[in-house]
Amino acid sequence: MKTRFLFILGLTAGLSGCLSVLPSPKPAPAVYRLNTAINPVVAVQGAEIIRVDRPSASQIFSSNDIVVSMDGRKLSAVAMSSWAEATPIIIQGTLVEALEGSSEFVGLLPSSGARTGTRVHLAVKNFEANFDRGAESAPLAVVQYRVTYARADDRKLIGTHLVRETRRADSVNVSSIVSAIEGANQAAVIDIVKWLETQRATDSR
């Protein structure tokens, strides 16, 4: 019995030693949503049904990477952090949400299959945080979109618009950078909706 007890004790000690040399689990990557704080309103009778196409973007802005620049030219992805979906998809979703704040439009995704009278398309020019004051200072979030507003049936151009918004992050932390990009994007999509409302009011079609 004593021999068996010593064997079990030795096996337990051996297992404890093996476990202690295993590497510690790596931290899980942080995943961020792109939210808006826009209150929906009821669309008026005769509100325009508009299709919100998926934005076009260069390769760096077509993934779910959170992009930063240290010199205003070279773009890099933040390690261990990402957007919940590819950048064009999350921008598209926030524009649909922004249209919910307008009584004059009902924004639909192409996947809805519904027929729409008009369409809006964004080309993503900027969607990053620039460390314009050095690596130790809070960066400046920059979003810039080229907007095209057209009829859905014959693609007749109604108007184009360029919107650029910036927001200074509170710190160099990734969560602060995300909040700054989020704020700049919200300002941009609100600007786009106001521009669409103006275009609709002046368009004779």
CYANA upper distance limits for C-alpha pairs under 8 A (distance plus 0.5 A):
  1 MET  CA      5 PHE  CA      6.69
  2 LYS  CA      6 LEU  CA      6.76
  3 THR  CA      7 PHE  CA      6.78
  4 ARG  CA      8 ILE  CA      6.78
  5 PHE  CA      9 LEU  CA      6.62
  6 LEU  CA     10 GLY  CA      6.54
  7 PHE  CA     11 LEU  CA      6.65
  8 ILE  CA     12 THR  CA      6.66
  9 LEU  CA     13 ALA  CA      6.72
 10 GLY  CA     14 GLY  CA      6.60
 11 LEU  CA     15 LEU  CA      6.72
 12 THR  CA     16 SER  CA      6.70
 13 ALA  CA     17 GLY  CA      6.72
 14 GLY  CA     18 CYS  CA      6.84
 15 LEU  CA     19 LEU  CA      6.70
 16 SER  CA     20 SER  CA      6.77
 17 GLY  CA     21 VAL  CA      7.38
 18 CYS  CA     22 LEU  CA      7.52
 28 ALA  CA     80 MET  CA      7.99
 29 PRO  CA     80 MET  CA      4.98
 29 PRO  CA     81 SER  CA      5.87
 29 PRO  CA     82 SER  CA      8.11
 30 ALA  CA     80 MET  CA      6.70
 30 ALA  CA     81 SER  CA      5.11
 30 ALA  CA     82 SER  CA      6.96
 31 VAL  CA     81 SER  CA      6.27
 31 VAL  CA     82 SER  CA      5.53
 31 VAL  CA     83 TRP  CA      6.01
 31 VAL  CA     84 ALA  CA      6.05
 32 TYR  CA     81 SER  CA      8.17
 32 TYR  CA     82 SER  CA      6.74
 32 TYR  CA     83 TRP  CA      5.28
 32 TYR  CA     84 ALA  CA      5.95
 32 TYR  CA    178 VAL  CA      8.11
 33 ARG  CA     83 TRP  CA      6.42
 33 ARG  CA     84 ALA  CA      5.87
 33 ARG  CA     85 GLU  CA      8.42
 33 ARG  CA     90 ILE  CA      8.40
 34 LEU  CA     83 TRP  CA      7.94
 34 LEU  CA     84 ALA  CA      8.49
 34 LEU  CA     90 ILE  CA      6.87
 34 LEU  CA     91 ILE  CA      8.34
 34 LEU  CA     94 THR  CA      8.05
 34 LEU  CA    182 GLU  CA      6.44
 35 ASN  CA     94 THR  CA      7.49
 35 ASN  CA    182 GLU  CA      7.15
 36 THR  CA     94 THR  CA      7.00
 36 THR  CA     97 GLU  CA      7.90
 36 THR  CA     98 ALA  CA      8.24
 36 THR  CA    182 GLU  CA      7.93
 36 THR  CA    186 GLN  CA      6.46
 37 ALA  CA    186 GLN  CA      8.37
 38 ILE  CA     97 GLU  CA      7.59
 38 ILE  CA     98 ALA  CA      6.75
 38 ILE  CA    100 GLU  CA      8.35
 38 ILE  CA    101 GLY  CA      6.62
 39 ASN  CA    100 GLU  CA      8.02
 39 ASN  CA    101 GLY  CA      6.21
 40 PRO  CA     97 GLU  CA      8.29
 40 PRO  CA    100 GLU  CA      5.33
 40 PRO  CA    101 GLY  CA      4.98
 40 PRO  CA    102 SER  CA      8.01
 41 VAL  CA    100 GLU  CA      6.73
 41 VAL  CA    101 GLY  CA      5.80
 41 VAL  CA    102 SER  CA      6.93
 41 VAL  CA    103 SER  CA      6.53
 42 VAL  CA    103 SER  CA      6.30
 43 ALA  CA     47 ALA  CA      6.52
 43 ALA  CA    102 SER  CA      7.55
 43 ALA  CA    103 SER  CA      4.53
 43 ALA  CA    104 GLU  CA      6.50
 43 ALA  CA    105 PHE  CA      7.17
 43 ALA  CA    106 VAL  CA      7.50
 44 VAL  CA    103 SER  CA      6.00
 44 VAL  CA    104 GLU  CA      6.80
 46 GLY  CA    104 GLU  CA      8.31
 47 ALA  CA    103 SER  CA      7.37
 47 ALA  CA    104 GLU  CA      5.13
 47 ALA  CA    105 PHE  CA      5.59
 47 ALA  CA    106 VAL  CA      7.12
 48 GLU  CA    104 GLU  CA      6.62
 48 GLU  CA    105 PHE  CA      5.20
 48 GLU  CA    106 VAL  CA      6.55
 48 GLU  CA    117 GLY  CA      7.73
 48 GLU  CA    118 THR  CA      8.34
 49 ILE  CA    105 PHE  CA      6.44
 49 ILE  CA    106 VAL  CA      5.33
 49 ILE  CA    107 GLY  CA      6.62
 49 ILE  CA    108 LEU  CA      7.75
 49 ILE  CA    116 THR  CA      5.73
 49 ILE  CA    117 GLY  CA      6.60
 49 ILE  CA    118 THR  CA      7.40
 50 ILE  CA    105 PHE  CA      7.26
 50 ILE  CA    106 VAL  CA      6.58
 50 ILE  CA    107 GLY  CA      5.53
 50 ILE  CA    108 LEU  CA      6.71
 50 ILE  CA    116 THR  CA      5.98
 50 ILE  CA    117 GLY  CA      6.72
 50 ILE  CA    118 THR  CA      5.36
 50 ILE  CA    119 ARG  CA      5.69
 50 ILE  CA    120 VAL  CA      7.59
 51 ARG  CA    107 GLY  CA      6.36
 51 ARG  CA    108 LEU  CA      5.48
 51 ARG  CA    109 LEU  CA      6.30
 51 ARG  CA    110 PRO  CA      6.74
 51 ARG  CA    116 THR  CA      6.52
 51 ARG  CA    117 GLY  CA      8.43
 51 ARG  CA    118 THR  CA      6.72
 51 ARG  CA    119 ARG  CA      4.92
 51 ARG  CA    120 VAL  CA      6.75
 51 ARG  CA    152 ALA  CA      8.30
 52 VAL  CA     92 GLN  CA      7.32
 52 VAL  CA     95 LEU  CA      8.11
 52 VAL  CA     96 VAL  CA      7.37
 52 VAL  CA    107 GLY  CA      6.76
 52 VAL  CA    108 LEU  CA      6.41
 52 VAL  CA    109 LEU  CA      5.90
 52 VAL  CA    110 PRO  CA      7.38
 52 VAL  CA    119 ARG  CA      6.42
 52 VAL  CA    120 VAL  CA      5.73
 52 VAL  CA    121 HIS  CA      6.92
 53 ASP  CA     92 GLN  CA      7.65
 53 ASP  CA    109 LEU  CA      7.16
 53 ASP  CA    110 PRO  CA      6.94
 53 ASP  CA    119 ARG  CA      7.46
 53 ASP  CA    120 VAL  CA      6.70
 53 ASP  CA    121 HIS  CA      5.77
 53 ASP  CA    122 LEU  CA      8.13
 54 ARG  CA     88 PRO  CA      6.68
 54 ARG  CA     89 ILE  CA      6.89
 54 ARG  CA     92 GLN  CA      6.22
 54 ARG  CA    121 HIS  CA      7.44
 54 ARG  CA    122 LEU  CA      7.99
 55 PRO  CA     88 PRO  CA      5.70
 55 PRO  CA     89 ILE  CA      7.99
 55 PRO  CA     91 ILE  CA      7.99
 55 PRO  CA     92 GLN  CA      7.04
 55 PRO  CA    121 HIS  CA      6.45
 55 PRO  CA    122 LEU  CA      5.17
 55 PRO  CA    123 ALA  CA      5.95
 55 PRO  CA    124 VAL  CA      7.15
 56 SER  CA     62 SER  CA      8.46
 56 SER  CA     88 PRO  CA      7.31
 56 SER  CA    122 LEU  CA      6.99
 56 SER  CA    123 ALA  CA      5.32
 56 SER  CA    124 VAL  CA      6.66
 57 ALA  CA     61 PHE  CA      6.16
 57 ALA  CA     62 SER  CA      6.24
 57 ALA  CA     88 PRO  CA      7.54
 57 ALA  CA    123 ALA  CA      6.41
 57 ALA  CA    124 VAL  CA      5.49
 57 ALA  CA    125 LYS  CA      7.61
 58 SER  CA     62 SER  CA      6.67
 58 SER  CA    124 VAL  CA      8.10
 59 GLN  CA     63 SER  CA      7.60
 60 ILE  CA     65 ASP  CA      8.27
 60 ILE  CA     67 VAL  CA      8.30
 60 ILE  CA     75 LEU  CA      8.38
 61 PHE  CA     65 ASP  CA      7.98
 61 PHE  CA     67 VAL  CA      8.26
 61 PHE  CA     86 ALA  CA      8.46
 61 PHE  CA     87 THR  CA      6.56
 61 PHE  CA     88 PRO  CA      7.92
 61 PHE  CA    124 VAL  CA      8.04
 61 PHE  CA    127 PHE  CA      7.61
 62 SER  CA     86 ALA  CA      6.47
 62 SER  CA     87 THR  CA      6.27
 62 SER  CA     88 PRO  CA      6.75
 63 SER  CA     85 GLU  CA      8.28
 63 SER  CA     86 ALA  CA      5.18
 63 SER  CA     87 THR  CA      6.52
 64 ASN  CA     82 SER  CA      6.10
 64 ASN  CA     83 TRP  CA      5.41
 64 ASN  CA     84 ALA  CA      7.29
 64 ASN  CA     85 GLU  CA      5.91
 64 ASN  CA     86 ALA  CA      4.55
 64 ASN  CA     87 THR  CA      5.99
 65 ASP  CA     77 ALA  CA      6.08
 65 ASP  CA     78 VAL  CA      7.42
 65 ASP  CA     81 SER  CA      7.86
 65 ASP  CA     82 SER  CA      5.44
 65 ASP  CA     83 TRP  CA      6.73
 65 ASP  CA     86 ALA  CA      8.13
 65 ASP  CA     87 THR  CA      8.19
 66 ILE  CA     77 ALA  CA      6.04
 66 ILE  CA     78 VAL  CA      6.06
 66 ILE  CA     81 SER  CA      7.35
 66 ILE  CA     82 SER  CA      5.90
 66 ILE  CA     83 TRP  CA      6.94
 66 ILE  CA    128 GLU  CA      7.67
 67 VAL  CA     75 LEU  CA      6.95
 67 VAL  CA     76 SER  CA      6.06
 67 VAL  CA     77 ALA  CA      5.11
 67 VAL  CA     78 VAL  CA      6.68
 67 VAL  CA    127 PHE  CA      7.71
 67 VAL  CA    128 GLU  CA      5.44
 67 VAL  CA    129 ALA  CA      7.12
 68 VAL  CA     75 LEU  CA      6.24
 68 VAL  CA     76 SER  CA      5.91
 68 VAL  CA     77 ALA  CA      6.73
 68 VAL  CA     78 VAL  CA      7.38
 68 VAL  CA    128 GLU  CA      5.68
 68 VAL  CA    129 ALA  CA      5.15
 68 VAL  CA    130 ASN  CA      6.28
 68 VAL  CA    131 PHE  CA      8.04
 69 SER  CA     73 ARG  CA      7.14
 69 SER  CA     74 LYS  CA      6.22
 69 SER  CA     75 LEU  CA      5.21
 69 SER  CA     76 SER  CA      6.60
 69 SER  CA    128 GLU  CA      7.70
 69 SER  CA    129 ALA  CA      6.78
 69 SER  CA    130 ASN  CA      5.29
 69 SER  CA    131 PHE  CA      6.64
 70 MET  CA     74 LYS  CA      7.48
 70 MET  CA     75 LEU  CA      8.09
 70 MET  CA    130 ASN  CA      6.59
 70 MET  CA    131 PHE  CA      5.45
 70 MET  CA    132 ASP  CA      7.44
 70 MET  CA    134 GLY  CA      7.73
 70 MET  CA    135 ALA  CA      7.44
 71 ASP  CA    130 ASN  CA      7.77
 71 ASP  CA    131 PHE  CA      7.35
 71 ASP  CA    132 ASP  CA      7.23
 72 GLY  CA    130 ASN  CA      6.53
 72 GLY  CA    131 PHE  CA      8.07
 72 GLY  CA    132 ASP  CA      7.50
 78 VAL  CA     82 SER  CA      7.98
 81 SER  CA    174 VAL  CA      8.32
 83 TRP  CA     87 THR  CA      7.65
 85 GLU  CA     89 ILE  CA      6.95
 85 GLU  CA     90 ILE  CA      6.78
 86 ALA  CA     90 ILE  CA      7.06
 87 THR  CA     91 ILE  CA      6.69
 88 PRO  CA     92 GLN  CA      6.55
 88 PRO  CA    124 VAL  CA      8.30
 89 ILE  CA     93 GLY  CA      6.75
 90 ILE  CA     94 THR  CA      6.81
 91 ILE  CA     95 LEU  CA      6.84
 91 ILE  CA    185 ASN  CA      8.31
 92 GLN  CA     96 VAL  CA      6.94
 93 GLY  CA     97 GLU  CA      6.83
 94 THR  CA     98 ALA  CA      6.59
 94 THR  CA    186 GLN  CA      8.05
 94 THR  CA    189 VAL  CA      7.74
 95 LEU  CA     99 LEU  CA      6.72
 95 LEU  CA    189 VAL  CA      6.05
 96 VAL  CA    100 GLU  CA      7.07
 96 VAL  CA    107 GLY  CA      5.81
 96 VAL  CA    108 LEU  CA      7.34
 96 VAL  CA    109 LEU  CA      8.27
 97 GLU  CA    101 GLY  CA      7.63
 98 ALA  CA    102 SER  CA      7.85
 98 ALA  CA    186 GLN  CA      8.49
 98 ALA  CA    189 VAL  CA      6.74
 98 ALA  CA    190 ILE  CA      6.58
 98 ALA  CA    193 VAL  CA      7.41
 99 LEU  CA    105 PHE  CA      6.66
 99 LEU  CA    106 VAL  CA      6.96
 99 LEU  CA    107 GLY  CA      6.32
 99 LEU  CA    193 VAL  CA      6.77
100 GLU  CA    105 PHE  CA      7.88
100 GLU  CA    106 VAL  CA      7.16
100 GLU  CA    107 GLY  CA      7.64
102 SER  CA    106 VAL  CA      8.48
102 SER  CA    193 VAL  CA      7.90
104 GLU  CA    197 GLU  CA      7.58
108 LEU  CA    112 SER  CA      7.08
108 LEU  CA    114 ALA  CA      8.34
110 PRO  CA    114 ALA  CA      8.12
116 THR  CA    152 ALA  CA      6.98
117 GLY  CA    151 ARG  CA      6.55
117 GLY  CA    152 ALA  CA      5.89
117 GLY  CA    153 ASP  CA      7.52
118 THR  CA    149 TYR  CA      7.83
118 THR  CA    150 ALA  CA      6.19
118 THR  CA    151 ARG  CA      4.71
118 THR  CA    152 ALA  CA      4.93
118 THR  CA    153 ASP  CA      8.15
119 ARG  CA    149 TYR  CA      6.46
119 ARG  CA    150 ALA  CA      5.97
119 ARG  CA    151 ARG  CA      6.52
119 ARG  CA    152 ALA  CA      5.86
120 VAL  CA    147 VAL  CA      7.51
120 VAL  CA    148 THR  CA      6.14
120 VAL  CA    149 TYR  CA      5.12
120 VAL  CA    150 ALA  CA      6.99
121 HIS  CA    147 VAL  CA      6.26
121 HIS  CA    148 THR  CA      5.64
121 HIS  CA    149 TYR  CA      7.14
122 LEU  CA    145 TYR  CA      6.42
122 LEU  CA    146 ARG  CA      6.00
122 LEU  CA    147 VAL  CA      5.15
122 LEU  CA    148 THR  CA      6.93
123 ALA  CA    145 TYR  CA      5.98
123 ALA  CA    146 ARG  CA      5.50
123 ALA  CA    147 VAL  CA      7.08
124 VAL  CA    143 VAL  CA      8.41
124 VAL  CA    144 GLN  CA      6.83
124 VAL  CA    145 TYR  CA      5.34
124 VAL  CA    146 ARG  CA      7.20
125 LYS  CA    143 VAL  CA      7.82
125 LYS  CA    144 GLN  CA      5.73
125 LYS  CA    145 TYR  CA      6.07
125 LYS  CA    146 ARG  CA      7.71
126 ASN  CA    142 VAL  CA      6.66
126 ASN  CA    143 VAL  CA      5.20
126 ASN  CA    144 GLN  CA      5.28
126 ASN  CA    145 TYR  CA      7.59
127 PHE  CA    141 ALA  CA      8.02
127 PHE  CA    142 VAL  CA      6.29
127 PHE  CA    143 VAL  CA      4.96
127 PHE  CA    144 GLN  CA      7.26
127 PHE  CA    181 ILE  CA      7.84
128 GLU  CA    141 ALA  CA      6.24
128 GLU  CA    142 VAL  CA      6.08
128 GLU  CA    143 VAL  CA      7.19
128 GLU  CA    181 ILE  CA      7.57
129 ALA  CA    139 PRO  CA      6.27
129 ALA  CA    140 LEU  CA      5.79
129 ALA  CA    141 ALA  CA      4.56
129 ALA  CA    142 VAL  CA      6.51
129 ALA  CA    177 ILE  CA      7.28
129 ALA  CA    181 ILE  CA      7.64
130 ASN  CA    139 PRO  CA      5.66
130 ASN  CA    140 LEU  CA      5.57
130 ASN  CA    141 ALA  CA      6.69
130 ASN  CA    142 VAL  CA      7.82
131 PHE  CA    135 ALA  CA      6.45
131 PHE  CA    137 SER  CA      7.56
131 PHE  CA    138 ALA  CA      7.34
131 PHE  CA    139 PRO  CA      4.76
131 PHE  CA    140 LEU  CA      6.92
132 ASP  CA    139 PRO  CA      6.74
132 ASP  CA    140 LEU  CA      7.35
133 ARG  CA    137 SER  CA      6.27
133 ARG  CA    138 ALA  CA      7.94
133 ARG  CA    139 PRO  CA      7.49
136 GLU  CA    172 VAL  CA      7.62
137 SER  CA    171 SER  CA      7.36
137 SER  CA    172 VAL  CA      6.96
138 ALA  CA    168 ARG  CA      7.43
138 ALA  CA    169 ALA  CA      5.93
138 ALA  CA    170 ASP  CA      6.49
138 ALA  CA    171 SER  CA      4.95
138 ALA  CA    172 VAL  CA      5.35
139 PRO  CA    168 ARG  CA      6.64
139 PRO  CA    169 ALA  CA      6.23
139 PRO  CA    171 SER  CA      7.96
139 PRO  CA    172 VAL  CA      7.20
139 PRO  CA    177 ILE  CA      7.78
140 LEU  CA    166 THR  CA      7.10
140 LEU  CA    167 ARG  CA      6.29
140 LEU  CA    168 ARG  CA      4.97
140 LEU  CA    169 ALA  CA      6.62
140 LEU  CA    180 ALA  CA      8.12
141 ALA  CA    166 THR  CA      5.85
141 ALA  CA    167 ARG  CA      5.63
141 ALA  CA    168 ARG  CA      6.53
141 ALA  CA    169 ALA  CA      7.43
141 ALA  CA    177 ILE  CA      7.56
141 ALA  CA    180 ALA  CA      6.14
141 ALA  CA    181 ILE  CA      5.60
141 ALA  CA    184 ALA  CA      7.28
142 VAL  CA    164 ARG  CA      7.76
142 VAL  CA    165 GLU  CA      6.49
142 VAL  CA    166 THR  CA      5.11
142 VAL  CA    167 ARG  CA      7.37
142 VAL  CA    181 ILE  CA      7.35
142 VAL  CA    184 ALA  CA      7.20
143 VAL  CA    164 ARG  CA      6.24
143 VAL  CA    165 GLU  CA      6.04
143 VAL  CA    166 THR  CA      7.01
143 VAL  CA    181 ILE  CA      7.76
143 VAL  CA    184 ALA  CA      6.76
143 VAL  CA    185 ASN  CA      6.70
143 VAL  CA    188 ALA  CA      8.00
144 GLN  CA    162 LEU  CA      7.82
144 GLN  CA    163 VAL  CA      6.09
144 GLN  CA    164 ARG  CA      4.72
144 GLN  CA    165 GLU  CA      7.00
144 GLN  CA    188 ALA  CA      8.25
145 TYR  CA    162 LEU  CA      6.40
145 TYR  CA    163 VAL  CA      5.95
145 TYR  CA    164 ARG  CA      7.10
146 ARG  CA    160 THR  CA      7.79
146 ARG  CA    161 HIS  CA      6.42
146 ARG  CA    162 LEU  CA      5.15
146 ARG  CA    163 VAL  CA      7.11
147 VAL  CA    160 THR  CA      5.93
147 VAL  CA    161 HIS  CA      5.41
147 VAL  CA    162 LEU  CA      6.55
147 VAL  CA    163 VAL  CA      8.23
147 VAL  CA    192 ILE  CA      8.20
148 THR  CA    157 LEU  CA      8.03
148 THR  CA    158 ILE  CA      8.38
148 THR  CA    159 GLY  CA      6.68
148 THR  CA    160 THR  CA      5.14
148 THR  CA    161 HIS  CA      7.17
149 TYR  CA    157 LEU  CA      6.82
149 TYR  CA    158 ILE  CA      5.98
149 TYR  CA    159 GLY  CA      5.80
149 TYR  CA    160 THR  CA      6.67
149 TYR  CA    196 LEU  CA      8.18
150 ALA  CA    155 ARG  CA      5.88
150 ALA  CA    156 LYS  CA      5.91
150 ALA  CA    157 LEU  CA      4.89
150 ALA  CA    158 ILE  CA      5.41
150 ALA  CA    159 GLY  CA      7.43
151 ARG  CA    155 ARG  CA      5.25
151 ARG  CA    156 LYS  CA      5.72
151 ARG  CA    157 LEU  CA      7.09
151 ARG  CA    158 ILE  CA      7.55
152 ALA  CA    156 LYS  CA      8.26
158 ILE  CA    199 GLN  CA      8.05
158 ILE  CA    203 ASP  CA      7.69
159 GLY  CA    199 GLN  CA      7.68
161 HIS  CA    192 ILE  CA      8.47
161 HIS  CA    195 TRP  CA      8.37
163 VAL  CA    188 ALA  CA      6.76
163 VAL  CA    191 ASP  CA      7.84
163 VAL  CA    192 ILE  CA      7.87
164 ARG  CA    188 ALA  CA      7.16
165 GLU  CA    184 ALA  CA      5.72
165 GLU  CA    185 ASN  CA      7.63
165 GLU  CA    187 ALA  CA      7.11
165 GLU  CA    188 ALA  CA      6.40
166 THR  CA    181 ILE  CA      8.36
166 THR  CA    184 ALA  CA      5.70
167 ARG  CA    180 ALA  CA      5.79
167 ARG  CA    181 ILE  CA      7.42
167 ARG  CA    183 GLY  CA      7.07
167 ARG  CA    184 ALA  CA      5.96
168 ARG  CA    180 ALA  CA      6.61
169 ALA  CA    176 SER  CA      6.03
169 ALA  CA    177 ILE  CA      5.90
169 ALA  CA    179 SER  CA      7.69
169 ALA  CA    180 ALA  CA      5.51
170 ASP  CA    176 SER  CA      6.33
170 ASP  CA    177 ILE  CA      8.22
170 ASP  CA    180 ALA  CA      8.43
171 SER  CA    176 SER  CA      6.41
171 SER  CA    177 ILE  CA      7.89
172 VAL  CA    176 SER  CA      7.25
172 VAL  CA    177 ILE  CA      7.26
173 ASN  CA    177 ILE  CA      6.85
174 VAL  CA    178 VAL  CA      6.61
175 SER  CA    179 SER  CA      6.75
176 SER  CA    180 ALA  CA      6.76
177 ILE  CA    181 ILE  CA      6.78
178 VAL  CA    182 GLU  CA      6.50
179 SER  CA    183 GLY  CA      6.62
180 ALA  CA    184 ALA  CA      6.71
181 ILE  CA    185 ASN  CA      6.55
182 GLU  CA    186 GLN  CA      6.65
183 GLY  CA    187 ALA  CA      6.81
184 ALA  CA    188 ALA  CA      6.74
185 ASN  CA    189 VAL  CA      6.72
186 GLN  CA    190 ILE  CA      6.68
187 ALA  CA    191 ASP  CA      6.68
188 ALA  CA    192 ILE  CA      6.76
189 VAL  CA    193 VAL  CA      6.76
190 ILE  CA    194 LYS  CA      6.83
191 ASP  CA    195 TRP  CA      6.69
192 ILE  CA    196 LEU  CA      6.64
193 VAL  CA    197 GLU  CA      6.73
194 LYS  CA    198 THR  CA      6.87
195 TRP  CA    199 GLN  CA      6.66
196 LEU  CA    200 ARG  CA      6.51
197 GLU  CA    201 ALA  CA      6.77
198 THR  CA    202 THR  CA      6.97
199 GLN  CA    203 ASP  CA      6.35
